[in-house]
Amino acid sequence: MTKTETLYYRPIAMTDSSRSGGALDLAGGWCWFDRVEVLARTGSQGVFSASDLPGDVRERLCSPRPDLMGLPPDRPLIMGILNVTPDSFSDGGRFAEPDLALTHARGMASSGADILDIGGESTRPGAADVSIDQEIERTAPIIATLRAGGFSLPISIDTRKAGVAEAAIHAGADMVNDVAAFGYDASLAELVASKGVPVCLMHAQGAPATMQIDPKYDNVLLDIYDYLAEKIVQAESAGIARNRIIVDPGIGFGKTVAHNLALMRGLSLFHGLGCRVLLGASRKRFIGTLSGTDAADQRGPGSLAMTLAGAAQGVQLHRVHDIRETKQALRLWQAVTRGGEK
């Protein structure tokens, strides 16, 4: 290791009730750690005591994440997916009609979702762009109708475009989820800053139409960490406070099966960015590849496995299709790992 080599600190997350005396809270949540793996571009530098962490790194890894739209910080949160599109990879066309979309949104709320994420443009591999007007037409009226009917859950607008986000916020959305991390529409950063809403910045290698054509990385875990770190700096420069930023490593967006698995194994690294972490692995193609399941809507068990793997590494938000099943799985996981019956 050279003196100038950048070091990365991956906390080894634990949930066991027998906690060591020198253990630290991970992101102020339900996990703890007393060891970290130090990583570099040349490879792992070994496992060290958490007491040896540099002060600034310790602060980012341990500091409690701030309030997010009034939601509790002490458990994993469920973000329900509402695709009002004809061509999403898993449920394209199922909820494109307004009445069906509204019924599904309310059903997710009653099943235990904490946040609703509504999107009017598919970003599946091979998807083409949708015009701003069409995307607004698909999403803003649904949001407005939900709010008019007393829908109280926080609503996130899943879009890459400032015009769509502005219309959605005007209709009642509380958050922006940008799979392009301001790389598609730079003016989206200014809008988010001016509206004072939280934003999720996701990593994707390339545009949806081409992202799965032979994706390559020098080191997928560290490359994506550096990418998100740069995007956070960009967001802060635009006037968005770090405490309003969520990061998403972008499972399935320009990644092979091996890339996705490397990210899942190393998820706890991303707490070092000092932001909440979102995991969006639900029904992704790699789950089907590994399980031999072609149909996306039959990948629920594998999706639950990924959700629980993320929760075990302190991931705070889980973007999923199957709300009731995820809620049940997390409730049982919490009962086993943290005790109690609720």
C-alpha positions as CSV (number, residue, x, y, z in Angstrom):
1,M,0.0,0.0,0.0
2,T,1.4,3.4,-1.0
3,K,1.2,6.5,1.2
4,T,-1.2,8.2,-1.2
5,E,-3.5,5.2,-1.8
6,T,-7.1,5.9,-0.9
7,L,-8.5,3.7,1.8
8,Y,-12.1,2.6,2.2
9,Y,-13.6,1.3,5.4
10,R,-16.2,-1.5,5.3
11,P,-17.8,-2.0,8.8
12,I,-18.5,-5.7,9.5
13,A,-22.1,-5.3,10.5
14,M,-23.5,-7.4,13.4
15,T,-27.0,-7.9,14.9
16,D,-26.1,-10.4,17.6
17,S,-27.5,-9.6,21.1
18,S,-24.1,-10.3,22.6
19,R,-22.4,-7.1,21.8
20,S,-18.7,-6.4,22.5
21,G,-17.8,-3.6,24.9
22,G,-16.1,-1.5,22.3
23,A,-18.8,-1.9,19.6
24,L,-20.1,1.1,17.7
25,D,-23.6,1.8,16.4
26,L,-23.8,1.6,12.6
27,A,-25.5,4.7,11.2
28,G,-27.3,5.1,14.5
29,G,-29.5,2.1,13.6
30,W,-30.0,-1.5,14.6
31,C,-26.6,-2.9,13.6
32,W,-23.3,-2.6,15.4
33,F,-19.7,-3.2,14.5
34,D,-16.4,-3.6,16.3
35,R,-14.3,-4.4,13.3
36,V,-13.8,-2.9,9.8
37,E,-12.2,-4.3,6.7
38,V,-9.9,-1.7,5.2
39,L,-10.0,-1.8,1.4
40,A,-7.8,-0.2,-1.3
41,R,-7.5,-0.4,-5.0
42,T,-4.7,-2.9,-4.5
43,G,-7.0,-5.2,-2.5
44,S,-8.0,-5.8,1.1
45,Q,-5.6,-4.4,3.7
46,G,-7.0,-6.6,6.4
47,V,-9.5,-6.5,9.3
48,F,-8.9,-4.0,12.1
49,S,-10.5,-2.9,15.3
50,A,-13.2,-0.2,14.9
51,S,-11.3,1.7,17.6
52,D,-8.6,2.4,15.0
53,L,-10.9,4.3,12.7
54,P,-10.0,7.9,11.7
55,G,-12.3,10.4,13.5
56,D,-14.0,11.6,10.3
57,V,-14.7,8.1,9.1
58,R,-16.0,7.1,12.5
59,E,-18.4,10.1,12.4
60,R,-19.8,9.2,9.0
61,L,-20.2,5.5,9.8
62,C,-21.8,6.0,13.3
63,S,-23.8,9.2,13.3
64,P,-27.6,8.7,13.5
65,R,-29.3,9.5,10.2
66,P,-31.7,12.4,10.5
67,D,-35.5,12.3,10.2
68,L,-36.8,11.3,6.8
69,M,-40.3,12.6,6.1
70,G,-41.4,11.8,9.6
71,L,-40.5,8.1,9.3
72,P,-38.9,6.1,12.2
73,P,-35.2,5.6,12.1
74,D,-35.1,2.5,14.2
75,R,-36.2,-0.1,11.6
76,P,-35.8,-0.9,7.9
77,L,-38.3,1.1,5.8
78,I,-40.3,-0.3,2.9
79,M,-40.7,1.7,-0.3
80,G,-43.6,0.3,-2.4
81,I,-43.1,0.4,-6.2
82,L,-46.0,1.8,-8.3
83,N,-45.1,1.6,-12.0
84,V,-47.7,3.4,-14.1
85,T,-46.0,2.3,-17.3
86,P,-46.8,-0.1,-20.1
87,D,-43.3,-1.7,-20.2
88,S,-41.7,-2.0,-16.7
89,F,-39.8,-5.3,-16.4
90,S,-41.9,-6.9,-13.7
91,D,-45.4,-5.4,-13.8
92,G,-45.5,-3.4,-17.0
93,G,-49.1,-2.5,-17.9
94,R,-50.7,-3.9,-14.8
95,F,-51.2,-0.5,-13.2
96,A,-51.2,1.8,-16.2
97,E,-54.9,2.6,-15.9
98,P,-55.5,5.3,-13.2
99,D,-58.2,3.2,-11.3
100,L,-55.8,0.2,-11.1
101,A,-52.9,2.4,-10.0
102,L,-54.9,4.1,-7.2
103,T,-56.2,0.7,-5.9
104,H,-52.7,-0.7,-5.9
105,A,-51.3,2.3,-4.1
106,R,-53.9,2.1,-1.4
107,G,-53.4,-1.6,-1.2
108,M,-49.6,-1.2,-0.6
109,A,-50.3,1.3,2.1
110,S,-52.7,-1.1,3.9
111,S,-50.1,-3.9,3.5
112,G,-47.5,-1.9,5.4
113,A,-45.5,0.2,3.0
114,D,-43.8,3.3,4.5
115,I,-43.2,5.2,1.2
116,L,-44.8,5.0,-2.2
117,D,-42.5,5.3,-5.2
118,I,-44.3,6.2,-8.4
119,G,-42.7,6.1,-11.8
120,G,-44.0,6.9,-15.3
121,E,-40.9,5.9,-17.3
122,S,-39.5,2.4,-17.4
123,T,-35.7,2.2,-16.8
124,R,-35.5,-1.5,-17.4
125,P,-32.6,-2.7,-19.6
126,G,-33.4,-1.8,-23.2
127,A,-36.1,0.8,-22.3
128,A,-36.5,3.9,-24.5
129,D,-37.0,7.5,-23.2
130,V,-40.4,8.8,-22.5
131,S,-41.3,12.4,-23.2
132,I,-41.7,14.8,-20.2
133,D,-45.3,15.5,-21.0
134,Q,-46.2,11.9,-21.2
135,E,-44.4,11.1,-18.0
136,I,-46.2,14.0,-16.2
137,E,-49.5,12.8,-17.6
138,R,-48.9,9.3,-16.2
139,T,-47.8,10.4,-12.7
140,A,-49.0,13.8,-11.5
141,P,-52.7,13.1,-11.7
142,I,-52.3,9.9,-9.7
143,I,-50.4,11.7,-7.0
144,A,-53.0,14.5,-6.9
145,T,-55.9,12.1,-6.7
146,L,-54.2,10.2,-3.9
147,R,-53.6,13.3,-1.9
148,A,-57.2,14.6,-2.5
149,G,-58.4,11.3,-1.1
150,G,-56.4,11.6,2.1
151,F,-53.5,9.3,1.2
152,S,-51.0,10.1,4.0
153,L,-47.9,8.1,3.2
154,P,-44.8,10.0,1.8
155,I,-44.7,9.8,-2.0
156,S,-41.5,9.6,-4.0
157,I,-41.4,10.5,-7.7
158,D,-39.2,8.1,-9.6
159,T,-37.9,10.3,-12.5
160,R,-34.7,11.6,-14.1
161,K,-36.4,14.9,-15.3
162,A,-36.8,18.2,-13.5
163,G,-40.1,19.0,-15.2
164,V,-41.7,15.7,-14.1
165,A,-40.4,16.1,-10.6
166,E,-41.7,19.7,-10.4
167,A,-45.2,18.6,-11.5
168,A,-45.2,15.7,-9.0
169,I,-44.1,17.8,-6.1
170,H,-46.8,20.3,-7.0
171,A,-49.3,17.4,-7.0
172,G,-48.1,16.3,-3.5
173,A,-44.9,14.3,-3.8
174,D,-42.4,14.5,-1.0
175,M,-39.2,13.1,-2.5
176,V,-37.3,12.6,-5.7
177,N,-35.8,9.3,-6.7
178,D,-33.3,9.8,-9.6
179,V,-31.8,6.7,-11.1
180,A,-29.4,8.9,-13.1
181,A,-28.1,10.9,-10.1
182,F,-28.5,14.2,-11.9
183,G,-26.7,12.8,-14.9
184,Y,-29.6,13.0,-17.2
185,D,-31.0,16.4,-16.3
186,A,-28.6,18.6,-14.4
187,S,-31.4,21.1,-13.6
188,L,-33.0,18.5,-11.4
189,A,-30.4,19.3,-8.7
190,E,-31.5,22.9,-8.6
191,L,-35.1,21.9,-8.4
192,V,-34.5,19.5,-5.5
193,A,-32.5,22.2,-3.7
194,S,-35.2,24.9,-4.2
195,K,-38.0,22.6,-3.0
196,G,-36.1,21.3,0.0
197,V,-37.1,17.7,-0.6
198,P,-35.0,14.5,0.0
199,V,-33.4,12.9,-3.1
200,C,-32.1,9.4,-3.8
201,L,-29.1,9.3,-6.0
202,M,-28.5,6.0,-7.7
203,H,-25.6,4.6,-9.7
204,A,-26.2,3.3,-13.2
205,Q,-23.6,2.6,-15.8
206,G,-24.9,3.9,-19.1
207,A,-28.5,4.6,-20.2
208,P,-31.2,2.0,-19.8
209,A,-31.2,1.2,-23.5
210,T,-27.5,0.1,-23.4
211,M,-26.5,-0.4,-19.8
212,Q,-26.5,-4.2,-19.8
213,I,-24.3,-4.5,-22.9
214,D,-21.1,-5.9,-21.3
215,P,-20.8,-3.7,-18.2
216,K,-17.2,-3.5,-16.8
217,Y,-15.6,-2.0,-13.7
218,D,-12.1,-1.9,-12.3
219,N,-13.6,-2.6,-8.8
220,V,-17.3,-2.5,-8.8
221,L,-17.7,-1.8,-5.1
222,L,-15.1,1.0,-4.9
223,D,-16.0,2.4,-8.3
224,I,-19.6,2.9,-7.3
225,Y,-18.6,4.2,-3.9
226,D,-16.5,6.9,-5.6
227,Y,-19.2,7.7,-8.1
228,L,-21.8,8.2,-5.3
229,A,-19.3,10.3,-3.3
230,E,-18.8,12.6,-6.3
231,K,-22.6,12.9,-6.8
232,I,-23.0,13.9,-3.1
233,V,-20.5,16.6,-3.6
234,Q,-22.3,17.8,-6.7
235,A,-25.6,17.8,-4.8
236,E,-24.1,19.7,-1.9
237,S,-22.7,22.3,-4.3
238,A,-26.2,22.7,-5.7
239,G,-27.5,23.5,-2.2
240,I,-28.8,20.1,-1.1
241,A,-27.7,19.2,2.4
242,R,-26.2,15.7,2.9
243,N,-28.9,14.9,5.5
244,R,-31.4,15.1,2.6
245,I,-29.5,12.7,0.4
246,I,-30.1,8.9,0.1
247,V,-27.7,6.7,-1.9
248,D,-28.5,3.6,-4.0
249,P,-25.8,1.4,-5.5
250,G,-28.1,0.6,-8.4
251,I,-28.4,-3.2,-8.3
252,G,-29.1,-4.4,-11.9
253,F,-28.3,-1.1,-13.6
254,G,-25.3,-1.8,-15.7
255,K,-24.1,-4.8,-13.7
256,T,-23.5,-8.5,-14.2
257,V,-24.6,-11.2,-11.8
258,A,-21.1,-11.1,-10.3
259,H,-21.2,-7.3,-9.9
260,N,-24.6,-7.5,-8.1
261,L,-23.4,-10.1,-5.7
262,A,-20.2,-8.1,-4.9
263,L,-22.4,-5.1,-4.1
264,M,-24.7,-7.1,-1.9
265,R,-21.7,-8.5,0.0
266,G,-20.2,-5.1,0.5
267,L,-23.4,-3.0,1.1
268,S,-22.2,-1.8,4.5
269,L,-19.4,0.1,2.9
270,F,-21.9,2.7,1.6
271,H,-22.7,3.9,5.2
272,G,-19.3,5.6,5.0
273,L,-20.9,8.2,2.7
274,G,-22.8,9.5,5.7
275,C,-26.3,9.1,4.0
276,R,-29.2,6.7,4.3
277,V,-28.8,3.7,1.9
278,L,-31.5,2.4,-0.3
279,L,-31.5,-1.1,-1.8
280,G,-33.6,-1.9,-4.9
281,A,-33.0,-5.6,-5.7
282,S,-36.7,-6.6,-5.9
283,R,-37.4,-9.1,-8.7
284,K,-34.2,-8.2,-10.5
285,R,-32.9,-10.4,-13.3
286,F,-29.9,-11.7,-11.3
287,I,-32.3,-13.2,-8.8
288,G,-34.0,-15.1,-11.7
289,T,-30.6,-16.2,-13.1
290,L,-29.4,-17.6,-9.8
291,S,-32.7,-19.2,-8.9
292,G,-33.6,-20.4,-12.4
293,T,-36.8,-18.4,-12.3
294,D,-37.7,-16.7,-15.6
295,A,-40.9,-14.9,-14.6
296,A,-40.2,-11.7,-12.7
297,D,-43.3,-12.0,-10.6
298,Q,-42.1,-15.4,-9.3
299,R,-38.9,-14.0,-7.8
300,G,-40.5,-13.0,-4.5
301,P,-38.6,-15.5,-2.3
302,G,-35.2,-14.4,-3.8
303,S,-36.2,-10.8,-3.3
304,L,-36.9,-11.4,0.3
305,A,-33.5,-13.0,0.7
306,M,-31.9,-9.9,-0.7
307,T,-34.0,-7.6,1.5
308,L,-32.9,-9.5,4.7
309,A,-29.3,-9.5,3.6
310,G,-29.5,-5.7,3.2
311,A,-31.2,-5.3,6.6
312,A,-28.4,-7.3,8.2
313,Q,-26.0,-4.7,6.9
314,G,-28.0,-1.8,8.2
315,V,-29.7,-0.7,4.9
316,Q,-32.4,1.7,5.9
317,L,-34.7,1.7,2.8
318,H,-35.9,-1.2,0.7
319,R,-37.6,-0.6,-2.6
320,V,-39.8,-3.6,-3.3
321,H,-42.8,-4.9,-5.2
322,D,-44.2,-7.4,-2.6
323,I,-45.2,-5.3,0.4
324,R,-47.0,-7.8,2.6
325,E,-44.4,-10.5,2.2
326,T,-41.6,-8.0,2.9
327,K,-43.3,-6.6,5.9
328,Q,-43.8,-10.0,7.4
329,A,-40.2,-11.1,6.7
330,L,-38.7,-8.0,8.2
331,R,-41.0,-8.2,11.3
332,L,-39.9,-11.8,12.0
333,W,-36.3,-10.9,11.3
334,Q,-36.5,-8.0,13.8
335,A,-38.1,-10.3,16.4
336,V,-35.3,-12.8,16.1
337,T,-32.4,-10.3,16.0
338,R,-33.7,-7.7,18.4
339,G,-36.1,-9.5,20.6
340,G,-39.7,-8.8,21.3
341,E,-42.9,-9.8,19.5
342,K,-43.6,-6.6,17.5
